[in-house]
Amino acid sequence: MIKHKKTLESYRNIAPPGTLDLLYKLAERLKKRSLLHINSTRLGGGVAEMLHRHIPLFNELGIDTRWEIIEGSPLFYQTTKGFHNALQGQFHPITSQMYEEYTKINQRNSRKIDFSSELVLIHDPQPAALISKKRKKSKWIWRCHIDISRPQRRVWRFLREYVSRYDGAIFSLPSFAQKLDIPQFLIYPSIDPLSDKNKELSQQEINSVLEKYHIPKDKPLIVQVSRFDRFKDPLGVIEAYRIVKEYNDCCLVLAGGSATDDPEGEEVLKQVKDAASKDKDIFILDLPPDSNIEINALQRSASVVLQKSTKEGFGLTVAEAMWKGKPVIGGAVGGITVQIIYGETGFTVNSVEGCAYRIRYLLNNPEVSRRMGEKAKEYTRRNFLITRHLCDYLAMMISVLKL
């Protein structure tokens, strides 16, 4: 029998009843099996964040689990950022030199990574071409974390040549799935309620963070936490805030950072700082990847949390804020639409004006906001916690390995 360590047991009174028992039951069929995760960064972004939490729990369940990353050149990261934008529907030219660099970097990394696991889980486009190293006895799954419902066709045709060679693919929404002759699985991402980013904080800890960044406590706080990425629409958030500011005295916090595999982050951050430079009530926080307590405190301090994305694979920050009992206003795109139940746990919007209207509604109706926040937390408990995510992964592994 698997020894149930304290780490997993600490989730028993947080996850919905029966979740841990199911988790242990599924793990019994997979004990002594091996799993390898591969992505392109250990720091920044939701994929790396989830893997940091998943790996020790997989191992605790008796599954020998490792995590490798690929390393690339500036041109490689420029190319894969272009892939990211193009797959999410934005026109982005990819030159033949960029395609060649992508292939070359994957080949180079394939010579350095130990692929000797029964199941290999490749995350997102960056390492997708590693499939050329697949062994006959192993199973390979491609896990797509982004919205590829309407991809730029040329880029998808290139990537599809690799994806079609996998033993399966995982998507976050049914609408993201593509025409592939391989099994496809639906698995929502998740948050860890016991991580530093999501655990309970004392008021003293929260106040300490606000004081650190000189954020006033006597005004309603509007917060968006995300990488400085055009798809997160930070400039649109500033526009919405300015409309609200004409009627409600408030502050705006845009908090985030960049990932090591995202070369556009600094350019977007500069544009955001320029747009906010003359307003003392806008706080732009470029945080290091380990600023989990700071993000936790900012979300808990918020009167309203935003995730005004124009494209979004899922949006872990939505689930994070909902877990903290906050109503969230998000772009009506991608995974946000399965997290926010309109009018119940928050609102989805399609424009700057719509975002501003809903911010004002929540600021002016605090009791409605409180009730929505309570529903948001319970909805997150039932659908978007790490324990459910692990169950889904284990069920997928059992299916793929035919156990």
Stockholm file with secondary structure:
# STOCKHOLM 1.0

chainA/1-403         MIKHKKTLESYRNIAPPGTLDLLYKLAERLKKRSLLHINSTRLGGGVAEMLHRHIPLFNELGIDTRWEIIEGSPLFYQTTKGFHNALQGQFHPITSQMYEEYTKINQRNSRKIDFSSELVLIHDPQPAALISKKRKKSKWIWRCHIDISRPQRRVWRFLREYVSRYDGAIFSLPSFAQKLDIPQFLIYPSIDPLSDKNKELSQQEINSVLEKYHIPKDKPLIVQVSRFDRFKDPLGVIEAYRIVKEYNDCCLVLAGGSATDDPEGEEVLKQVKDAASKDKDIFILDLPPDSNIEINALQRSASVVLQKSTKEGFGLTVAEAMWKGKPVIGGAVGGITVQIIYGETGFTVNSVEGCAYRIRYLLNNPEVSRRMGEKAKEYTRRNFLITRHLCDYLAMMISVLKL
#=GR chainA/1-403 SS CCCCCHHHHTTTTTSCTTHHHHHHHHHHTTTTCEEEEEESCSSSSHHHHHHHHHHHHHHHTTCEEEEEECCCCHHHHHHHHHHHHHHTTCCCCCCHHHHHHHHHHHHHHHTTSCCCSSEEEEESSTTGGGGGGCCTTSEEEEECCSCCSSCCHHHHHHHHHHHTTSSEEEESSGGGCCCCSSCEEECCCCBCTTSTTTSCCCHHHHHHHHHHTTCCSSSCEEEEECCSCGGGCHHHHHHHHHHHHTTSCCEEEEEECCCTTCTTHHHHHHHHHHHHTTCTTEEEEECCTTCHHHHHHHHHHCSEEEECCSSCSCCHHHHHHHHTTCCEEEESSTTHHHHCCBTTTEEEESSHHHHHHHHHHHHHCHHHHHHHHHHHHHHHHHHSBHHHHHHHHHHHHHHHHTC
#=GC SS_cons         CCCCCHHHHTTTTTSCTTHHHHHHHHHHTTTTCEEEEEESCSSSSHHHHHHHHHHHHHHHTTCEEEEEECCCCHHHHHHHHHHHHHHTTCCCCCCHHHHHHHHHHHHHHHTTSCCCSSEEEEESSTTGGGGGGCCTTSEEEEECCSCCSSCCHHHHHHHHHHHTTSSEEEESSGGGCCCCSSCEEECCCCBCTTSTTTSCCCHHHHHHHHHHTTCCSSSCEEEEECCSCGGGCHHHHHHHHHHHHTTSCCEEEEEECCCTTCTTHHHHHHHHHHHHTTCTTEEEEECCTTCHHHHHHHHHHCSEEEECCSSCSCCHHHHHHHHTTCCEEEESSTTHHHHCCBTTTEEEESSHHHHHHHHHHHHHCHHHHHHHHHHHHHHHHHHSBHHHHHHHHHHHHHHHHTC
//
